[in-house]
Amino acid sequence: MREVRTSVLLSLVMVLLATHAFAEPANPVHEDAKCPVCGMYVAKFDQWLAQIVDTGTGAGAEPLVFDGVKDMMAFYFDPPRYGSDIDMSTVEIWVRNYYTLDYIDGRTALYVLGSDVRGPMGDELIPFATMAEAENFMKDHRGTEIVRFDDIGAGLITEMKKKHMMKMKKMKSKMKP
């Protein structure tokens, strides 16, 4: 009887594993890939790449690739704004660990805010796999806070993007004769 239960349990686990769509980030990213938020070509910003992979559409779905965590989070909070009807409950999120450049799960990563390190679009959420890495980076680069994925809200992302746009306007006004 015990063997039958073990066999049934093992079979159930195998079925669950077989039906779950495991996804991986694109690596390398195609040279023509564009960020769905800002339109920049992302391949040249390899260390900053963040990706959303829709596992709800089945295996083989093309990842959405972003030029940084900030733009990925802007998309995450408002997909329709960027022409998507993706269900965020069926996605995997991948970000690059700042130190190792390995892809890590974006939902379990730790992010440093307010550092002196800038991404392709200005201020950025800098991702790490461990608290020790995040704390070390924060100390070395004058970060102001370490947050988890669930602590990041749309308001924070909007403020970061506004700050970048204000800097860009200021630079443009200085360049005019």
C-alpha positions as CSV (number, residue, x, y, z in Angstrom):
1,M,0.0,0.0,0.0
2,R,2.8,2.4,0.8
3,E,4.5,1.7,-2.5
4,V,1.2,2.6,-4.3
5,R,0.9,5.9,-2.4
6,T,4.5,6.7,-3.2
7,S,4.0,5.8,-6.9
8,V,0.9,8.0,-7.1
9,L,2.6,10.9,-5.4
10,L,5.6,10.6,-7.7
11,S,3.3,10.5,-10.7
12,L,1.5,13.6,-9.5
13,V,4.8,15.5,-9.1
14,M,5.9,14.4,-12.6
15,V,2.6,15.7,-14.1
16,L,2.9,19.0,-12.3
17,L,6.5,19.5,-13.4
18,A,5.6,18.6,-17.0
19,T,2.7,21.0,-17.2
20,H,4.5,24.0,-15.6
21,A,6.1,26.2,-18.2
22,F,9.6,26.9,-17.1
23,A,11.0,30.0,-18.9
24,E,14.5,31.5,-19.1
25,P,15.7,34.9,-20.0
26,A,17.0,35.5,-23.5
27,N,20.8,35.3,-23.4
28,P,22.2,36.9,-25.4
29,V,19.5,39.4,-26.4
30,H,18.9,39.9,-30.1
31,E,20.6,43.1,-31.3
32,D,17.3,44.5,-32.6
33,A,15.5,44.1,-29.3
34,K,13.9,47.3,-28.1
35,C,12.7,48.3,-24.7
36,P,8.9,48.4,-24.8
37,V,8.9,51.4,-22.5
38,C,11.5,53.8,-23.9
39,G,12.2,52.3,-27.3
40,M,16.0,52.1,-26.8
41,Y,17.9,49.2,-28.3
42,V,18.8,47.1,-25.3
43,A,21.6,44.8,-26.5
44,K,24.3,47.5,-25.9
45,F,23.2,47.8,-22.3
46,D,23.9,44.2,-21.4
47,Q,24.7,44.7,-17.7
48,W,21.4,46.5,-17.1
49,L,19.0,44.1,-18.9
50,A,15.8,43.1,-17.2
51,Q,13.3,40.7,-18.7
52,I,9.7,39.6,-18.3
53,V,8.8,36.2,-19.7
54,D,5.1,35.3,-20.0
55,T,4.8,31.7,-18.8
56,G,1.0,31.8,-19.3
57,T,1.4,31.7,-23.0
58,G,3.3,28.4,-22.8
59,A,6.9,27.5,-23.4
60,G,8.8,29.4,-26.0
61,A,7.3,32.9,-25.4
62,E,9.6,35.7,-26.4
63,P,10.8,37.6,-23.4
64,L,10.1,41.3,-23.2
65,V,13.5,42.9,-22.7
66,F,14.2,46.3,-20.9
67,D,17.2,48.5,-20.6
68,G,16.9,48.5,-16.8
69,V,14.8,47.5,-13.9
70,K,13.1,51.0,-13.7
71,D,11.6,50.6,-17.2
72,M,10.7,47.0,-16.5
73,M,8.8,48.0,-13.4
74,A,7.0,50.8,-15.3
75,F,5.8,48.2,-17.7
76,Y,5.0,45.8,-14.9
77,F,2.7,48.3,-13.2
78,D,0.9,49.4,-16.4
79,P,1.2,46.9,-19.3
80,P,-1.8,48.5,-21.3
81,R,0.1,51.8,-21.4
82,Y,2.7,50.0,-23.5
83,G,0.2,48.2,-25.7
84,S,0.2,44.9,-23.8
85,D,-2.5,42.8,-22.2
86,I,0.0,40.5,-20.5
87,D,-1.2,39.0,-17.2
88,M,1.5,39.8,-14.6
89,S,0.5,36.9,-12.5
90,T,1.8,34.5,-15.1
91,V,5.2,36.0,-15.7
92,E,8.7,35.4,-14.6
93,I,10.9,38.4,-13.9
94,W,14.6,38.3,-14.5
95,V,17.2,41.0,-13.6
96,R,20.9,41.0,-13.7
97,N,22.9,40.9,-10.5
98,Y,25.0,44.1,-10.6
99,Y,28.2,42.3,-9.4
100,T,28.0,38.9,-11.2
101,L,25.8,39.8,-14.2
102,D,24.0,36.5,-13.7
103,Y,20.3,36.6,-14.2
104,I,18.4,36.3,-10.9
105,D,14.7,36.1,-10.0
106,G,13.5,39.7,-10.0
107,R,10.8,38.9,-7.3
108,T,13.4,37.6,-4.8
109,A,16.2,40.1,-5.7
110,L,17.1,43.0,-3.4
111,Y,17.3,46.5,-4.9
112,V,19.5,49.5,-3.9
113,L,18.0,52.9,-4.4
114,G,19.6,56.3,-4.5
115,S,23.1,55.3,-5.4
116,D,25.6,57.2,-7.4
117,V,25.5,54.5,-10.1
118,R,23.4,55.5,-13.2
119,G,21.9,53.2,-15.7
120,P,21.1,54.0,-19.4
121,M,18.1,56.0,-18.3
122,G,19.5,57.7,-15.2
123,D,18.7,56.7,-11.7
124,E,18.2,52.9,-11.4
125,L,17.1,50.2,-9.1
126,I,20.3,48.2,-8.7
127,P,19.6,44.4,-8.2
128,F,21.4,41.9,-6.0
129,A,20.9,38.3,-5.0
130,T,22.0,38.7,-1.4
131,M,21.7,41.2,1.4
132,A,25.5,41.2,1.8
133,E,26.0,42.2,-1.8
134,A,23.3,45.0,-1.5
135,E,24.8,46.3,1.7
136,N,28.3,46.3,0.3
137,F,27.1,48.2,-2.8
138,M,25.1,50.6,-0.8
139,K,28.1,51.5,1.4
140,D,30.4,51.8,-1.6
141,H,28.0,53.8,-3.8
142,R,26.1,56.0,-1.3
143,G,22.8,54.1,-1.7
144,T,20.0,55.4,0.4
145,E,17.8,52.3,0.8
146,I,17.5,48.5,0.1
147,V,14.1,47.3,-1.0
148,R,12.4,44.1,-2.0
149,F,10.3,43.6,-5.1
150,D,7.1,43.9,-3.2
151,D,8.2,47.2,-1.7
152,I,8.5,48.9,-5.1
153,G,5.4,50.8,-6.1
154,A,4.2,52.6,-9.2
155,G,4.7,55.9,-7.4
156,L,8.4,55.3,-6.8
157,I,8.9,54.4,-10.5
158,T,7.0,57.5,-11.6
159,E,9.1,59.7,-9.4
160,M,12.4,58.2,-10.7
161,K,11.3,58.6,-14.3
162,K,10.2,62.3,-13.7
163,K,13.6,63.0,-12.1
164,H,15.3,61.6,-15.2
165,M,13.1,63.7,-17.5
166,M,13.8,66.9,-15.6
167,K,17.5,66.3,-15.9
168,M,17.2,65.7,-19.6
169,K,15.2,69.0,-20.0
170,K,17.8,70.9,-18.0
171,M,20.6,69.5,-20.2
172,K,18.8,70.4,-23.4
173,S,18.2,74.0,-22.2
174,K,21.9,74.3,-21.4
175,M,22.8,73.2,-25.0
176,K,20.6,75.8,-26.7
177,P,22.5,78.9,-27.9
